[in-house]
Amino acid sequence: MTRPTNLLNNRKIDAAKPKADEQGNLTDNKLQDGNGLYLLVKATGSKLWRFNYYKPLTKKRTEMSLGAYPDVSLAQARELRNQYRSLLAQDIDPNEHRQNVKQAKLDEINNTYEAVAWAWFEYRQTKKNFSEGYKKDVASLIKRCLLPHFGSLPISQITAPMALKAFKQYQDEGTLEKLKRTIQKHNEIMNFALHRDLISFNPTANISKEFDSPTVEHFKTIQPEDLPEFMYTLNNAQINLRTRYLILWQLLTMTRPNEAAKARYEDIDEKSRLWTIPAENMKRGIAHKITLSRQAMALLREIKKLSGGKTYLFPNVKYPQTHVNTQTANAAIKRMGYQGKLVAHGLRSIASTYLNEKGYNSELIEVALSHINSDRIKAAYDRGERLEQRFKLLQVWADFVEECSQGALPQYHLKRVA
C-alpha cells in the first residue's frame, strides 16, 4: 500500500504548535508530509523543514535540513524533497551532493582568474627556462595585459567571446608580437587550471587562430665576407675601449648582448678555458658553457687590465659594482654607421652563417649558440669528446675573426687547436 503524501497544507502548518508532555513541558513536534519530508515544530515555536532518507551505500537512516518555515514555503520544501528523491534513485546522497555544489560555488569564488594566474606564475618558477629577466617580463604581462580583462572573474566563467573581445585591441593597435605572447601566457594559465580540475575544458585553446600572426623580424646582420670591413670600422671607431672590448668579446664567444654585458670573472675558469653563464642570465633559464678560444683568452687578459678583474668584465663607469648597460654594444654599433644594417645580436648570425657554410655540424653550432633547449643534448656536448668539438668550433670561428681583424686583435700564444 502506497504511503500517503502531501499531508500538510499552509493552514495546518500555521496552526502547528509544539507538543506538551505529561508534566506540561513543551517538546518538539513532527508533522509528516510524506516521502521523507516533515515539519519539525521546536519547543521554542520555530518551524524547520527536514528530509529523512536512507543513505544509498550504507542504508543508514539520516536526515538533512531544508530550511525554516516560512522562509522556505511548503511548495519549495516539496520541490527540494522531489529533487533529493530523484538523486537517491541514482544512488546519489543528496546531502553530499549539496555539499559538493556548495564547495564548487566556493571554489568558483576563490578561484578567480587573478588567483589562478599567480598560482601558475609561482608554479612556473619551479620549472626550467624561467630566468629573472623573463620572470619580470611575464609578471608585467600578467598585470598589464590579462588581469584588467579577466582578473576578478572566476576562471570557470572565462569564455572564448570574452577573450576575443579582450585580445582584439592588440591586433587593432598592430602590436601582434604582444598579442601572440599575451595569448600564449593566457592559455598556459587556462591549461594550468584545466590540469588541476578547476575548469572542465579550455574554451580559448584555439583563440590565436582568430588573429593575425606577427611577421618574424630577424635581427639585422651582415654576411661573413663583410666582417673585415666591420672589424676595420670597429678598430678605428671613436668609442670607449671598454665598449670595443665588449663587442669583440661578444663576437668571439657568440653570445647575446645581455650575456656578454653581464659576464663575471667568477664564472670563468681560465685554466679550463670555460665560461659558464649562470641560468639567471640565460634567455632559456639554463646554465650555458662557452669554450674560450686563444683569441678570447688574449682579449680576457686585456679586459682584466682595464677593469681591474673585480666582479664584472665590463663594469659600469659610474657604478663599478654593476655591469654596463646591455644596450651599450648596440648603441656603439649604430654610431659606427651600421644603423639599419647590423645590431649587436646579429653578431651571432655572422658566426652561425660562417660555420654552417664551412660544413660544421648544425646541432653543434646550435648548442654553441644556446639555441637547443634540451638537457640531454646539452649535457652530451658539455663533456668529453663533444666538449672538445666545441673548443675546435669556437677556435675556427675566432681564427676567422682574427683573419678579418687585420692584426687588431690581442695576441695570446696558446697551443693552436686544429
C-alpha positions as CSV (number, residue, x, y, z in Angstrom):
1,M,0.0,0.0,0.0
2,T,1.4,3.4,-1.0
3,R,2.1,5.7,1.8
4,P,0.1,9.0,1.7
5,T,1.9,12.1,0.6
6,N,1.3,15.9,0.7
7,L,-0.4,15.6,4.1
8,L,0.3,19.2,5.1
9,N,-1.2,22.4,4.0
10,N,-0.5,26.0,4.9
11,R,-3.4,26.2,7.4
12,K,-2.1,23.1,9.3
13,I,1.4,24.5,9.3
14,D,0.4,27.9,10.6
15,A,-1.7,26.3,13.3
16,A,1.0,23.8,14.3
17,K,2.4,24.0,17.8
18,P,4.9,22.1,20.0
19,K,3.8,19.1,21.9
20,A,3.3,19.1,25.7
21,D,4.4,16.2,27.8
22,E,2.6,14.8,30.9
23,Q,4.2,17.5,33.1
24,G,3.1,20.2,30.7
25,N,6.6,20.8,29.3
26,L,6.8,21.8,25.7
27,T,8.7,19.3,23.4
28,D,9.4,19.0,19.7
29,N,6.5,18.1,17.4
30,K,6.9,16.3,14.0
31,L,4.3,16.9,11.2
32,Q,4.8,14.4,8.4
33,D,4.1,15.4,4.8
34,G,5.2,12.1,3.3
35,N,8.1,10.6,1.3
36,G,10.6,11.7,4.0
37,L,9.5,15.3,4.3
38,Y,8.3,16.6,7.6
39,L,8.0,19.8,9.6
40,L,9.7,19.9,12.9
41,V,8.0,22.3,15.3
42,K,10.5,23.1,18.1
43,A,9.6,23.7,21.7
44,T,10.7,27.3,21.1
45,G,8.0,27.6,18.4
46,S,10.3,27.7,15.4
47,K,9.3,25.5,12.4
48,L,12.0,23.7,10.5
49,W,11.8,21.5,7.4
50,R,13.6,18.2,7.5
51,F,14.1,15.4,4.9
52,N,14.6,11.9,6.2
53,Y,16.1,9.2,4.0
54,Y,18.4,6.1,3.8
55,K,21.9,6.7,2.6
56,P,22.5,4.9,-0.7
57,L,25.5,2.8,0.2
58,T,25.2,2.1,4.0
59,K,21.4,2.1,4.1
60,K,21.6,4.0,7.4
61,R,18.8,6.4,8.2
62,T,19.8,10.1,8.2
63,E,18.2,13.4,7.7
64,M,19.0,16.9,6.4
65,S,17.8,20.4,7.0
66,L,15.8,22.1,4.2
67,G,15.5,25.5,5.9
68,A,13.0,27.2,8.2
69,Y,9.3,27.9,7.5
70,P,8.1,30.4,6.3
71,D,11.4,31.3,4.7
72,V,11.1,28.0,2.8
73,S,7.5,27.6,1.7
74,L,5.6,24.3,1.7
75,A,5.8,24.2,-2.2
76,Q,9.6,24.9,-2.1
77,A,10.2,22.2,0.6
78,R,8.3,19.6,-1.6
79,E,10.3,20.6,-4.6
80,L,13.5,20.0,-2.7
81,R,12.2,16.7,-1.5
82,N,11.4,15.6,-5.1
83,Q,14.9,16.7,-6.3
84,Y,16.6,14.7,-3.5
85,R,14.5,11.6,-4.1
86,S,15.5,11.8,-7.7
87,L,19.1,11.8,-6.7
88,L,18.6,8.9,-4.4
89,A,17.1,6.9,-7.3
90,Q,20.5,7.4,-8.9
91,D,22.3,6.3,-5.7
92,I,23.5,9.8,-5.0
93,D,23.5,11.0,-1.4
94,P,21.6,14.4,-1.5
95,N,23.4,15.8,1.5
96,E,26.8,15.0,-0.1
97,H,25.5,16.4,-3.4
98,R,24.5,19.6,-1.7
99,Q,27.9,19.9,0.0
100,N,29.7,19.4,-3.3
101,V,27.6,22.0,-5.0
102,K,28.3,24.4,-2.2
103,Q,32.0,23.7,-2.4
104,A,32.0,24.2,-6.2
105,K,30.5,27.6,-5.7
106,L,33.1,28.5,-3.1
107,D,35.9,27.3,-5.3
108,E,34.5,29.4,-8.2
109,I,34.5,32.4,-5.9
110,N,38.0,31.7,-4.7
111,N,39.5,30.6,-8.0
112,T,39.4,33.9,-9.7
113,Y,41.5,34.3,-12.8
114,E,43.9,36.5,-10.9
115,A,44.4,33.9,-8.1
116,V,45.0,31.1,-10.7
117,A,47.3,33.3,-12.8
118,W,49.6,34.0,-9.8
119,A,49.4,30.3,-8.8
120,W,50.5,29.4,-12.3
121,F,53.3,32.0,-12.0
122,E,54.6,30.5,-8.8
123,Y,54.4,27.0,-10.3
124,R,56.2,28.2,-13.5
125,Q,59.1,29.5,-11.4
126,T,59.9,25.9,-10.2
127,K,60.5,24.9,-13.8
128,K,63.4,25.5,-16.1
129,N,63.7,28.2,-18.7
130,F,62.5,31.0,-16.4
131,S,65.3,33.4,-15.8
132,E,65.0,36.5,-13.6
133,G,64.6,38.8,-16.6
134,Y,61.9,36.6,-18.2
135,K,60.2,36.3,-14.8
136,K,59.8,40.1,-14.7
137,D,58.6,40.3,-18.2
138,V,55.9,37.6,-17.6
139,A,54.8,39.3,-14.3
140,S,54.4,42.6,-16.1
141,L,52.4,41.0,-19.0
142,I,50.0,39.4,-16.5
143,K,49.4,42.7,-14.7
144,R,49.1,44.9,-17.9
145,C,47.5,42.6,-20.5
146,L,45.5,39.9,-18.7
147,L,44.3,41.0,-15.2
148,P,42.5,44.2,-16.4
149,H,40.3,41.9,-18.6
150,F,39.8,38.8,-16.5
151,G,41.3,39.3,-13.1
152,S,38.2,39.4,-10.9
153,L,36.2,36.8,-12.8
154,P,36.0,33.1,-11.7
155,I,38.3,31.3,-14.1
156,S,35.4,28.9,-14.9
157,Q,33.5,31.8,-16.4
158,I,36.1,32.8,-19.0
159,T,34.6,32.3,-22.5
160,A,36.0,32.4,-26.0
161,P,34.0,35.5,-27.0
162,M,35.2,37.3,-23.8
163,A,38.8,36.5,-24.8
164,L,38.2,37.5,-28.4
165,K,37.0,40.9,-27.3
166,A,39.9,41.4,-24.8
167,F,42.7,40.5,-27.2
168,K,41.3,42.3,-30.3
169,Q,42.6,45.6,-29.0
170,Y,46.2,44.4,-29.5
171,Q,45.5,43.5,-33.1
172,D,43.8,46.8,-33.7
173,E,46.9,48.5,-32.2
174,G,49.1,46.5,-34.6
175,T,51.1,45.1,-31.6
176,L,51.0,41.5,-33.0
177,E,54.0,40.2,-31.0
178,K,52.4,41.4,-27.8
179,L,49.2,39.8,-28.9
180,K,51.0,36.5,-29.5
181,R,52.7,36.5,-26.1
182,T,49.6,37.5,-24.3
183,I,47.5,34.7,-25.8
184,Q,50.3,32.2,-25.1
185,K,50.5,33.1,-21.4
186,H,46.7,33.2,-21.1
187,N,46.4,29.7,-22.4
188,E,49.2,28.5,-20.2
189,I,47.2,29.8,-17.2
190,M,44.0,28.2,-18.5
191,N,45.7,24.8,-19.1
192,F,47.1,25.0,-15.6
193,A,43.6,25.4,-14.3
194,L,42.4,22.6,-16.6
195,H,45.0,20.1,-15.3
196,R,44.0,20.9,-11.7
197,D,40.3,20.3,-12.3
198,L,39.4,24.0,-11.8
199,I,37.8,24.1,-15.2
200,S,36.4,21.2,-17.3
201,F,37.9,22.4,-20.6
202,N,39.8,25.4,-22.0
203,P,37.4,27.4,-24.3
204,T,40.2,29.6,-25.5
205,A,42.6,26.9,-26.6
206,N,42.4,27.9,-30.3
207,I,41.8,31.6,-29.9
208,S,45.0,32.5,-31.6
209,K,43.6,31.3,-35.0
210,E,41.2,34.3,-34.8
211,F,44.1,36.8,-35.1
212,D,46.9,37.7,-37.5
213,S,50.3,36.2,-36.8
214,P,53.2,38.5,-36.2
215,T,55.7,38.9,-39.0
216,V,59.1,37.3,-38.0
217,E,61.7,40.1,-37.9
218,H,65.2,38.7,-38.0
219,F,68.0,40.7,-36.3
220,K,69.9,42.9,-38.7
221,T,73.2,41.3,-39.6
222,I,75.9,41.2,-42.2
223,Q,77.5,38.4,-44.2
224,P,80.8,36.8,-43.2
225,E,82.5,38.4,-46.2
226,D,81.6,41.9,-44.8
227,L,83.3,41.2,-41.4
228,P,86.7,42.6,-42.4
229,E,85.1,46.0,-43.1
230,F,83.3,45.8,-39.8
231,M,86.5,45.0,-37.9
232,Y,88.3,47.8,-39.6
233,T,85.5,50.2,-38.6
234,L,85.5,48.9,-35.1
235,N,89.2,49.3,-34.7
236,N,89.1,52.9,-35.9
237,A,85.8,54.0,-34.3
238,Q,85.8,56.8,-31.7
239,I,84.3,54.6,-29.0
240,N,85.4,53.7,-25.4
241,L,88.0,51.0,-25.3
242,R,85.8,49.0,-22.9
243,T,83.0,49.1,-25.4
244,R,85.3,47.9,-28.2
245,Y,86.3,45.0,-26.0
246,L,82.7,44.2,-25.2
247,I,81.8,44.0,-28.9
248,L,84.9,41.8,-29.5
249,W,84.1,39.5,-26.5
250,Q,80.5,39.0,-27.7
251,L,81.7,38.4,-31.3
252,L,84.4,35.8,-30.2
253,T,82.1,34.0,-27.7
254,M,78.9,34.0,-30.0
255,T,76.9,35.3,-27.0
256,R,73.8,37.5,-26.7
257,P,74.4,41.2,-25.9
258,N,73.0,40.9,-22.3
259,E,75.1,37.7,-21.6
260,A,78.3,39.5,-22.7
261,A,77.4,42.7,-20.7
262,K,76.8,40.7,-17.5
263,A,79.9,38.5,-17.8
264,R,81.6,37.9,-14.4
265,Y,85.1,36.8,-13.6
266,E,83.9,34.2,-11.1
267,D,82.1,32.4,-13.9
268,I,85.3,31.9,-15.9
269,D,87.7,29.1,-15.4
270,E,90.8,30.3,-17.1
271,K,92.7,27.0,-16.5
272,S,90.0,25.0,-18.3
273,R,89.2,27.9,-20.7
274,L,85.5,27.6,-19.9
275,W,83.0,30.4,-19.2
276,T,79.8,29.1,-17.5
277,I,77.0,31.6,-17.8
278,P,74.6,31.1,-14.8
279,A,71.0,30.2,-15.6
280,E,69.6,33.5,-14.4
281,N,71.5,35.3,-17.1
282,M,70.4,33.0,-19.9
283,K,67.3,33.5,-22.1
284,R,66.2,29.9,-21.7
285,G,67.0,29.8,-18.0
286,I,69.6,27.0,-18.3
287,A,73.3,27.5,-17.4
288,H,75.4,27.6,-20.6
289,K,79.1,26.6,-21.1
290,I,81.2,28.5,-23.6
291,T,84.6,27.3,-24.7
292,L,87.2,30.1,-24.9
293,S,89.5,30.3,-27.9
294,R,93.1,31.6,-27.9
295,Q,91.8,34.9,-29.1
296,A,89.2,35.1,-26.4
297,M,91.8,34.3,-23.7
298,A,94.0,37.0,-25.0
299,L,91.2,39.5,-25.0
300,L,90.3,38.5,-21.5
301,R,93.8,39.4,-20.4
302,E,93.4,42.9,-21.8
303,I,89.9,43.3,-20.4
304,K,91.2,42.4,-16.9
305,K,93.9,45.1,-17.2
306,L,91.2,47.6,-18.0
307,S,88.6,46.6,-15.4
308,G,90.8,45.5,-12.6
309,G,89.4,42.0,-12.5
310,K,86.9,42.6,-9.7
311,T,83.4,41.4,-10.4
312,Y,82.3,42.2,-13.9
313,L,84.4,42.1,-17.1
314,F,82.6,45.2,-18.2
315,P,81.7,47.3,-15.2
316,N,79.6,50.4,-15.4
317,V,81.8,53.5,-15.4
318,K,79.7,55.5,-12.9
319,Y,78.7,52.5,-10.8
320,P,81.6,49.9,-11.0
321,Q,79.7,47.4,-8.8
322,T,77.2,46.9,-11.6
323,H,77.8,45.9,-15.3
324,V,77.5,48.1,-18.4
325,N,74.1,48.6,-19.9
326,T,73.0,45.7,-22.1
327,Q,72.4,48.1,-25.0
328,T,75.9,49.5,-24.9
329,A,77.3,47.4,-27.7
330,N,74.2,48.0,-29.8
331,A,74.4,51.8,-29.4
332,A,78.1,51.8,-30.4
333,I,77.5,49.7,-33.5
334,K,74.8,52.2,-34.5
335,R,77.2,55.1,-34.0
336,M,79.7,53.3,-36.2
337,G,77.4,53.8,-39.1
338,Y,75.7,50.4,-39.1
339,Q,72.2,51.6,-38.2
340,G,69.7,49.5,-40.1
341,K,72.5,47.1,-41.2
342,L,73.7,45.4,-38.1
343,V,72.7,45.1,-34.4
344,A,74.7,43.5,-31.6
345,H,72.5,40.4,-31.6
346,G,73.3,40.0,-35.3
347,L,76.9,39.3,-34.5
348,R,75.8,35.7,-33.6
349,S,74.3,35.3,-37.0
350,I,77.6,36.1,-38.7
351,A,79.2,33.2,-36.8
352,S,76.3,30.9,-37.5
353,T,76.4,31.6,-41.2
354,Y,80.1,31.2,-41.5
355,L,80.3,27.9,-39.5
356,N,77.3,26.4,-41.4
357,E,78.9,27.4,-44.7
358,K,82.0,25.6,-43.6
359,G,80.0,22.4,-43.1
360,Y,80.2,22.1,-39.3
361,N,77.6,20.0,-37.6
362,S,74.4,22.2,-37.3
363,E,73.5,20.7,-33.9
364,L,76.9,21.6,-32.6
365,I,76.5,25.2,-33.8
366,E,73.0,25.4,-32.2
367,V,74.5,24.2,-28.9
368,A,77.2,26.8,-29.1
369,L,74.6,29.5,-29.7
370,S,72.4,28.1,-26.8
371,H,69.5,27.6,-29.2
372,I,68.9,24.0,-28.2
373,N,66.5,23.6,-25.2
374,S,67.3,20.0,-24.3
375,D,69.1,19.0,-21.1
376,R,70.1,15.6,-22.7
377,I,71.7,17.2,-25.8
378,K,73.4,20.0,-23.9
379,A,74.8,17.6,-21.3
380,A,76.2,15.4,-24.1
381,Y,78.1,18.4,-25.6
382,D,79.3,19.6,-22.2
383,R,81.7,16.8,-21.6
384,G,84.4,14.6,-23.2
385,E,84.9,14.4,-26.9
386,R,82.0,16.6,-27.7
387,L,83.2,19.4,-25.5
388,E,86.5,19.2,-27.5
389,Q,84.4,19.6,-30.6
390,R,83.1,22.8,-29.2
391,F,86.6,24.1,-28.5
392,K,87.5,23.4,-32.1
393,L,84.4,25.1,-33.4
394,L,84.9,28.3,-31.4
395,Q,88.6,28.3,-32.4
396,V,87.8,28.1,-36.1
397,W,85.4,31.0,-35.7
398,A,88.0,33.0,-33.7
399,D,90.7,32.3,-36.3
400,F,88.3,33.8,-38.9
401,V,87.6,36.8,-36.8
402,E,91.4,37.3,-36.3
403,E,91.9,37.0,-40.0
404,C,89.3,39.6,-40.6
405,S,90.7,41.9,-38.0
406,Q,93.9,42.6,-39.8
407,G,96.0,42.3,-36.7
408,A,93.7,44.4,-34.5
409,L,93.0,41.5,-32.0
410,P,95.2,41.0,-28.9
411,Q,97.6,38.0,-29.2
412,Y,97.7,35.1,-26.9
413,H,100.2,32.3,-27.5
414,L,98.5,29.1,-26.7
415,K,99.0,25.8,-28.5
416,R,96.9,26.1,-31.7
417,V,93.9,23.8,-31.7
418,A,93.5,22.1,-35.0
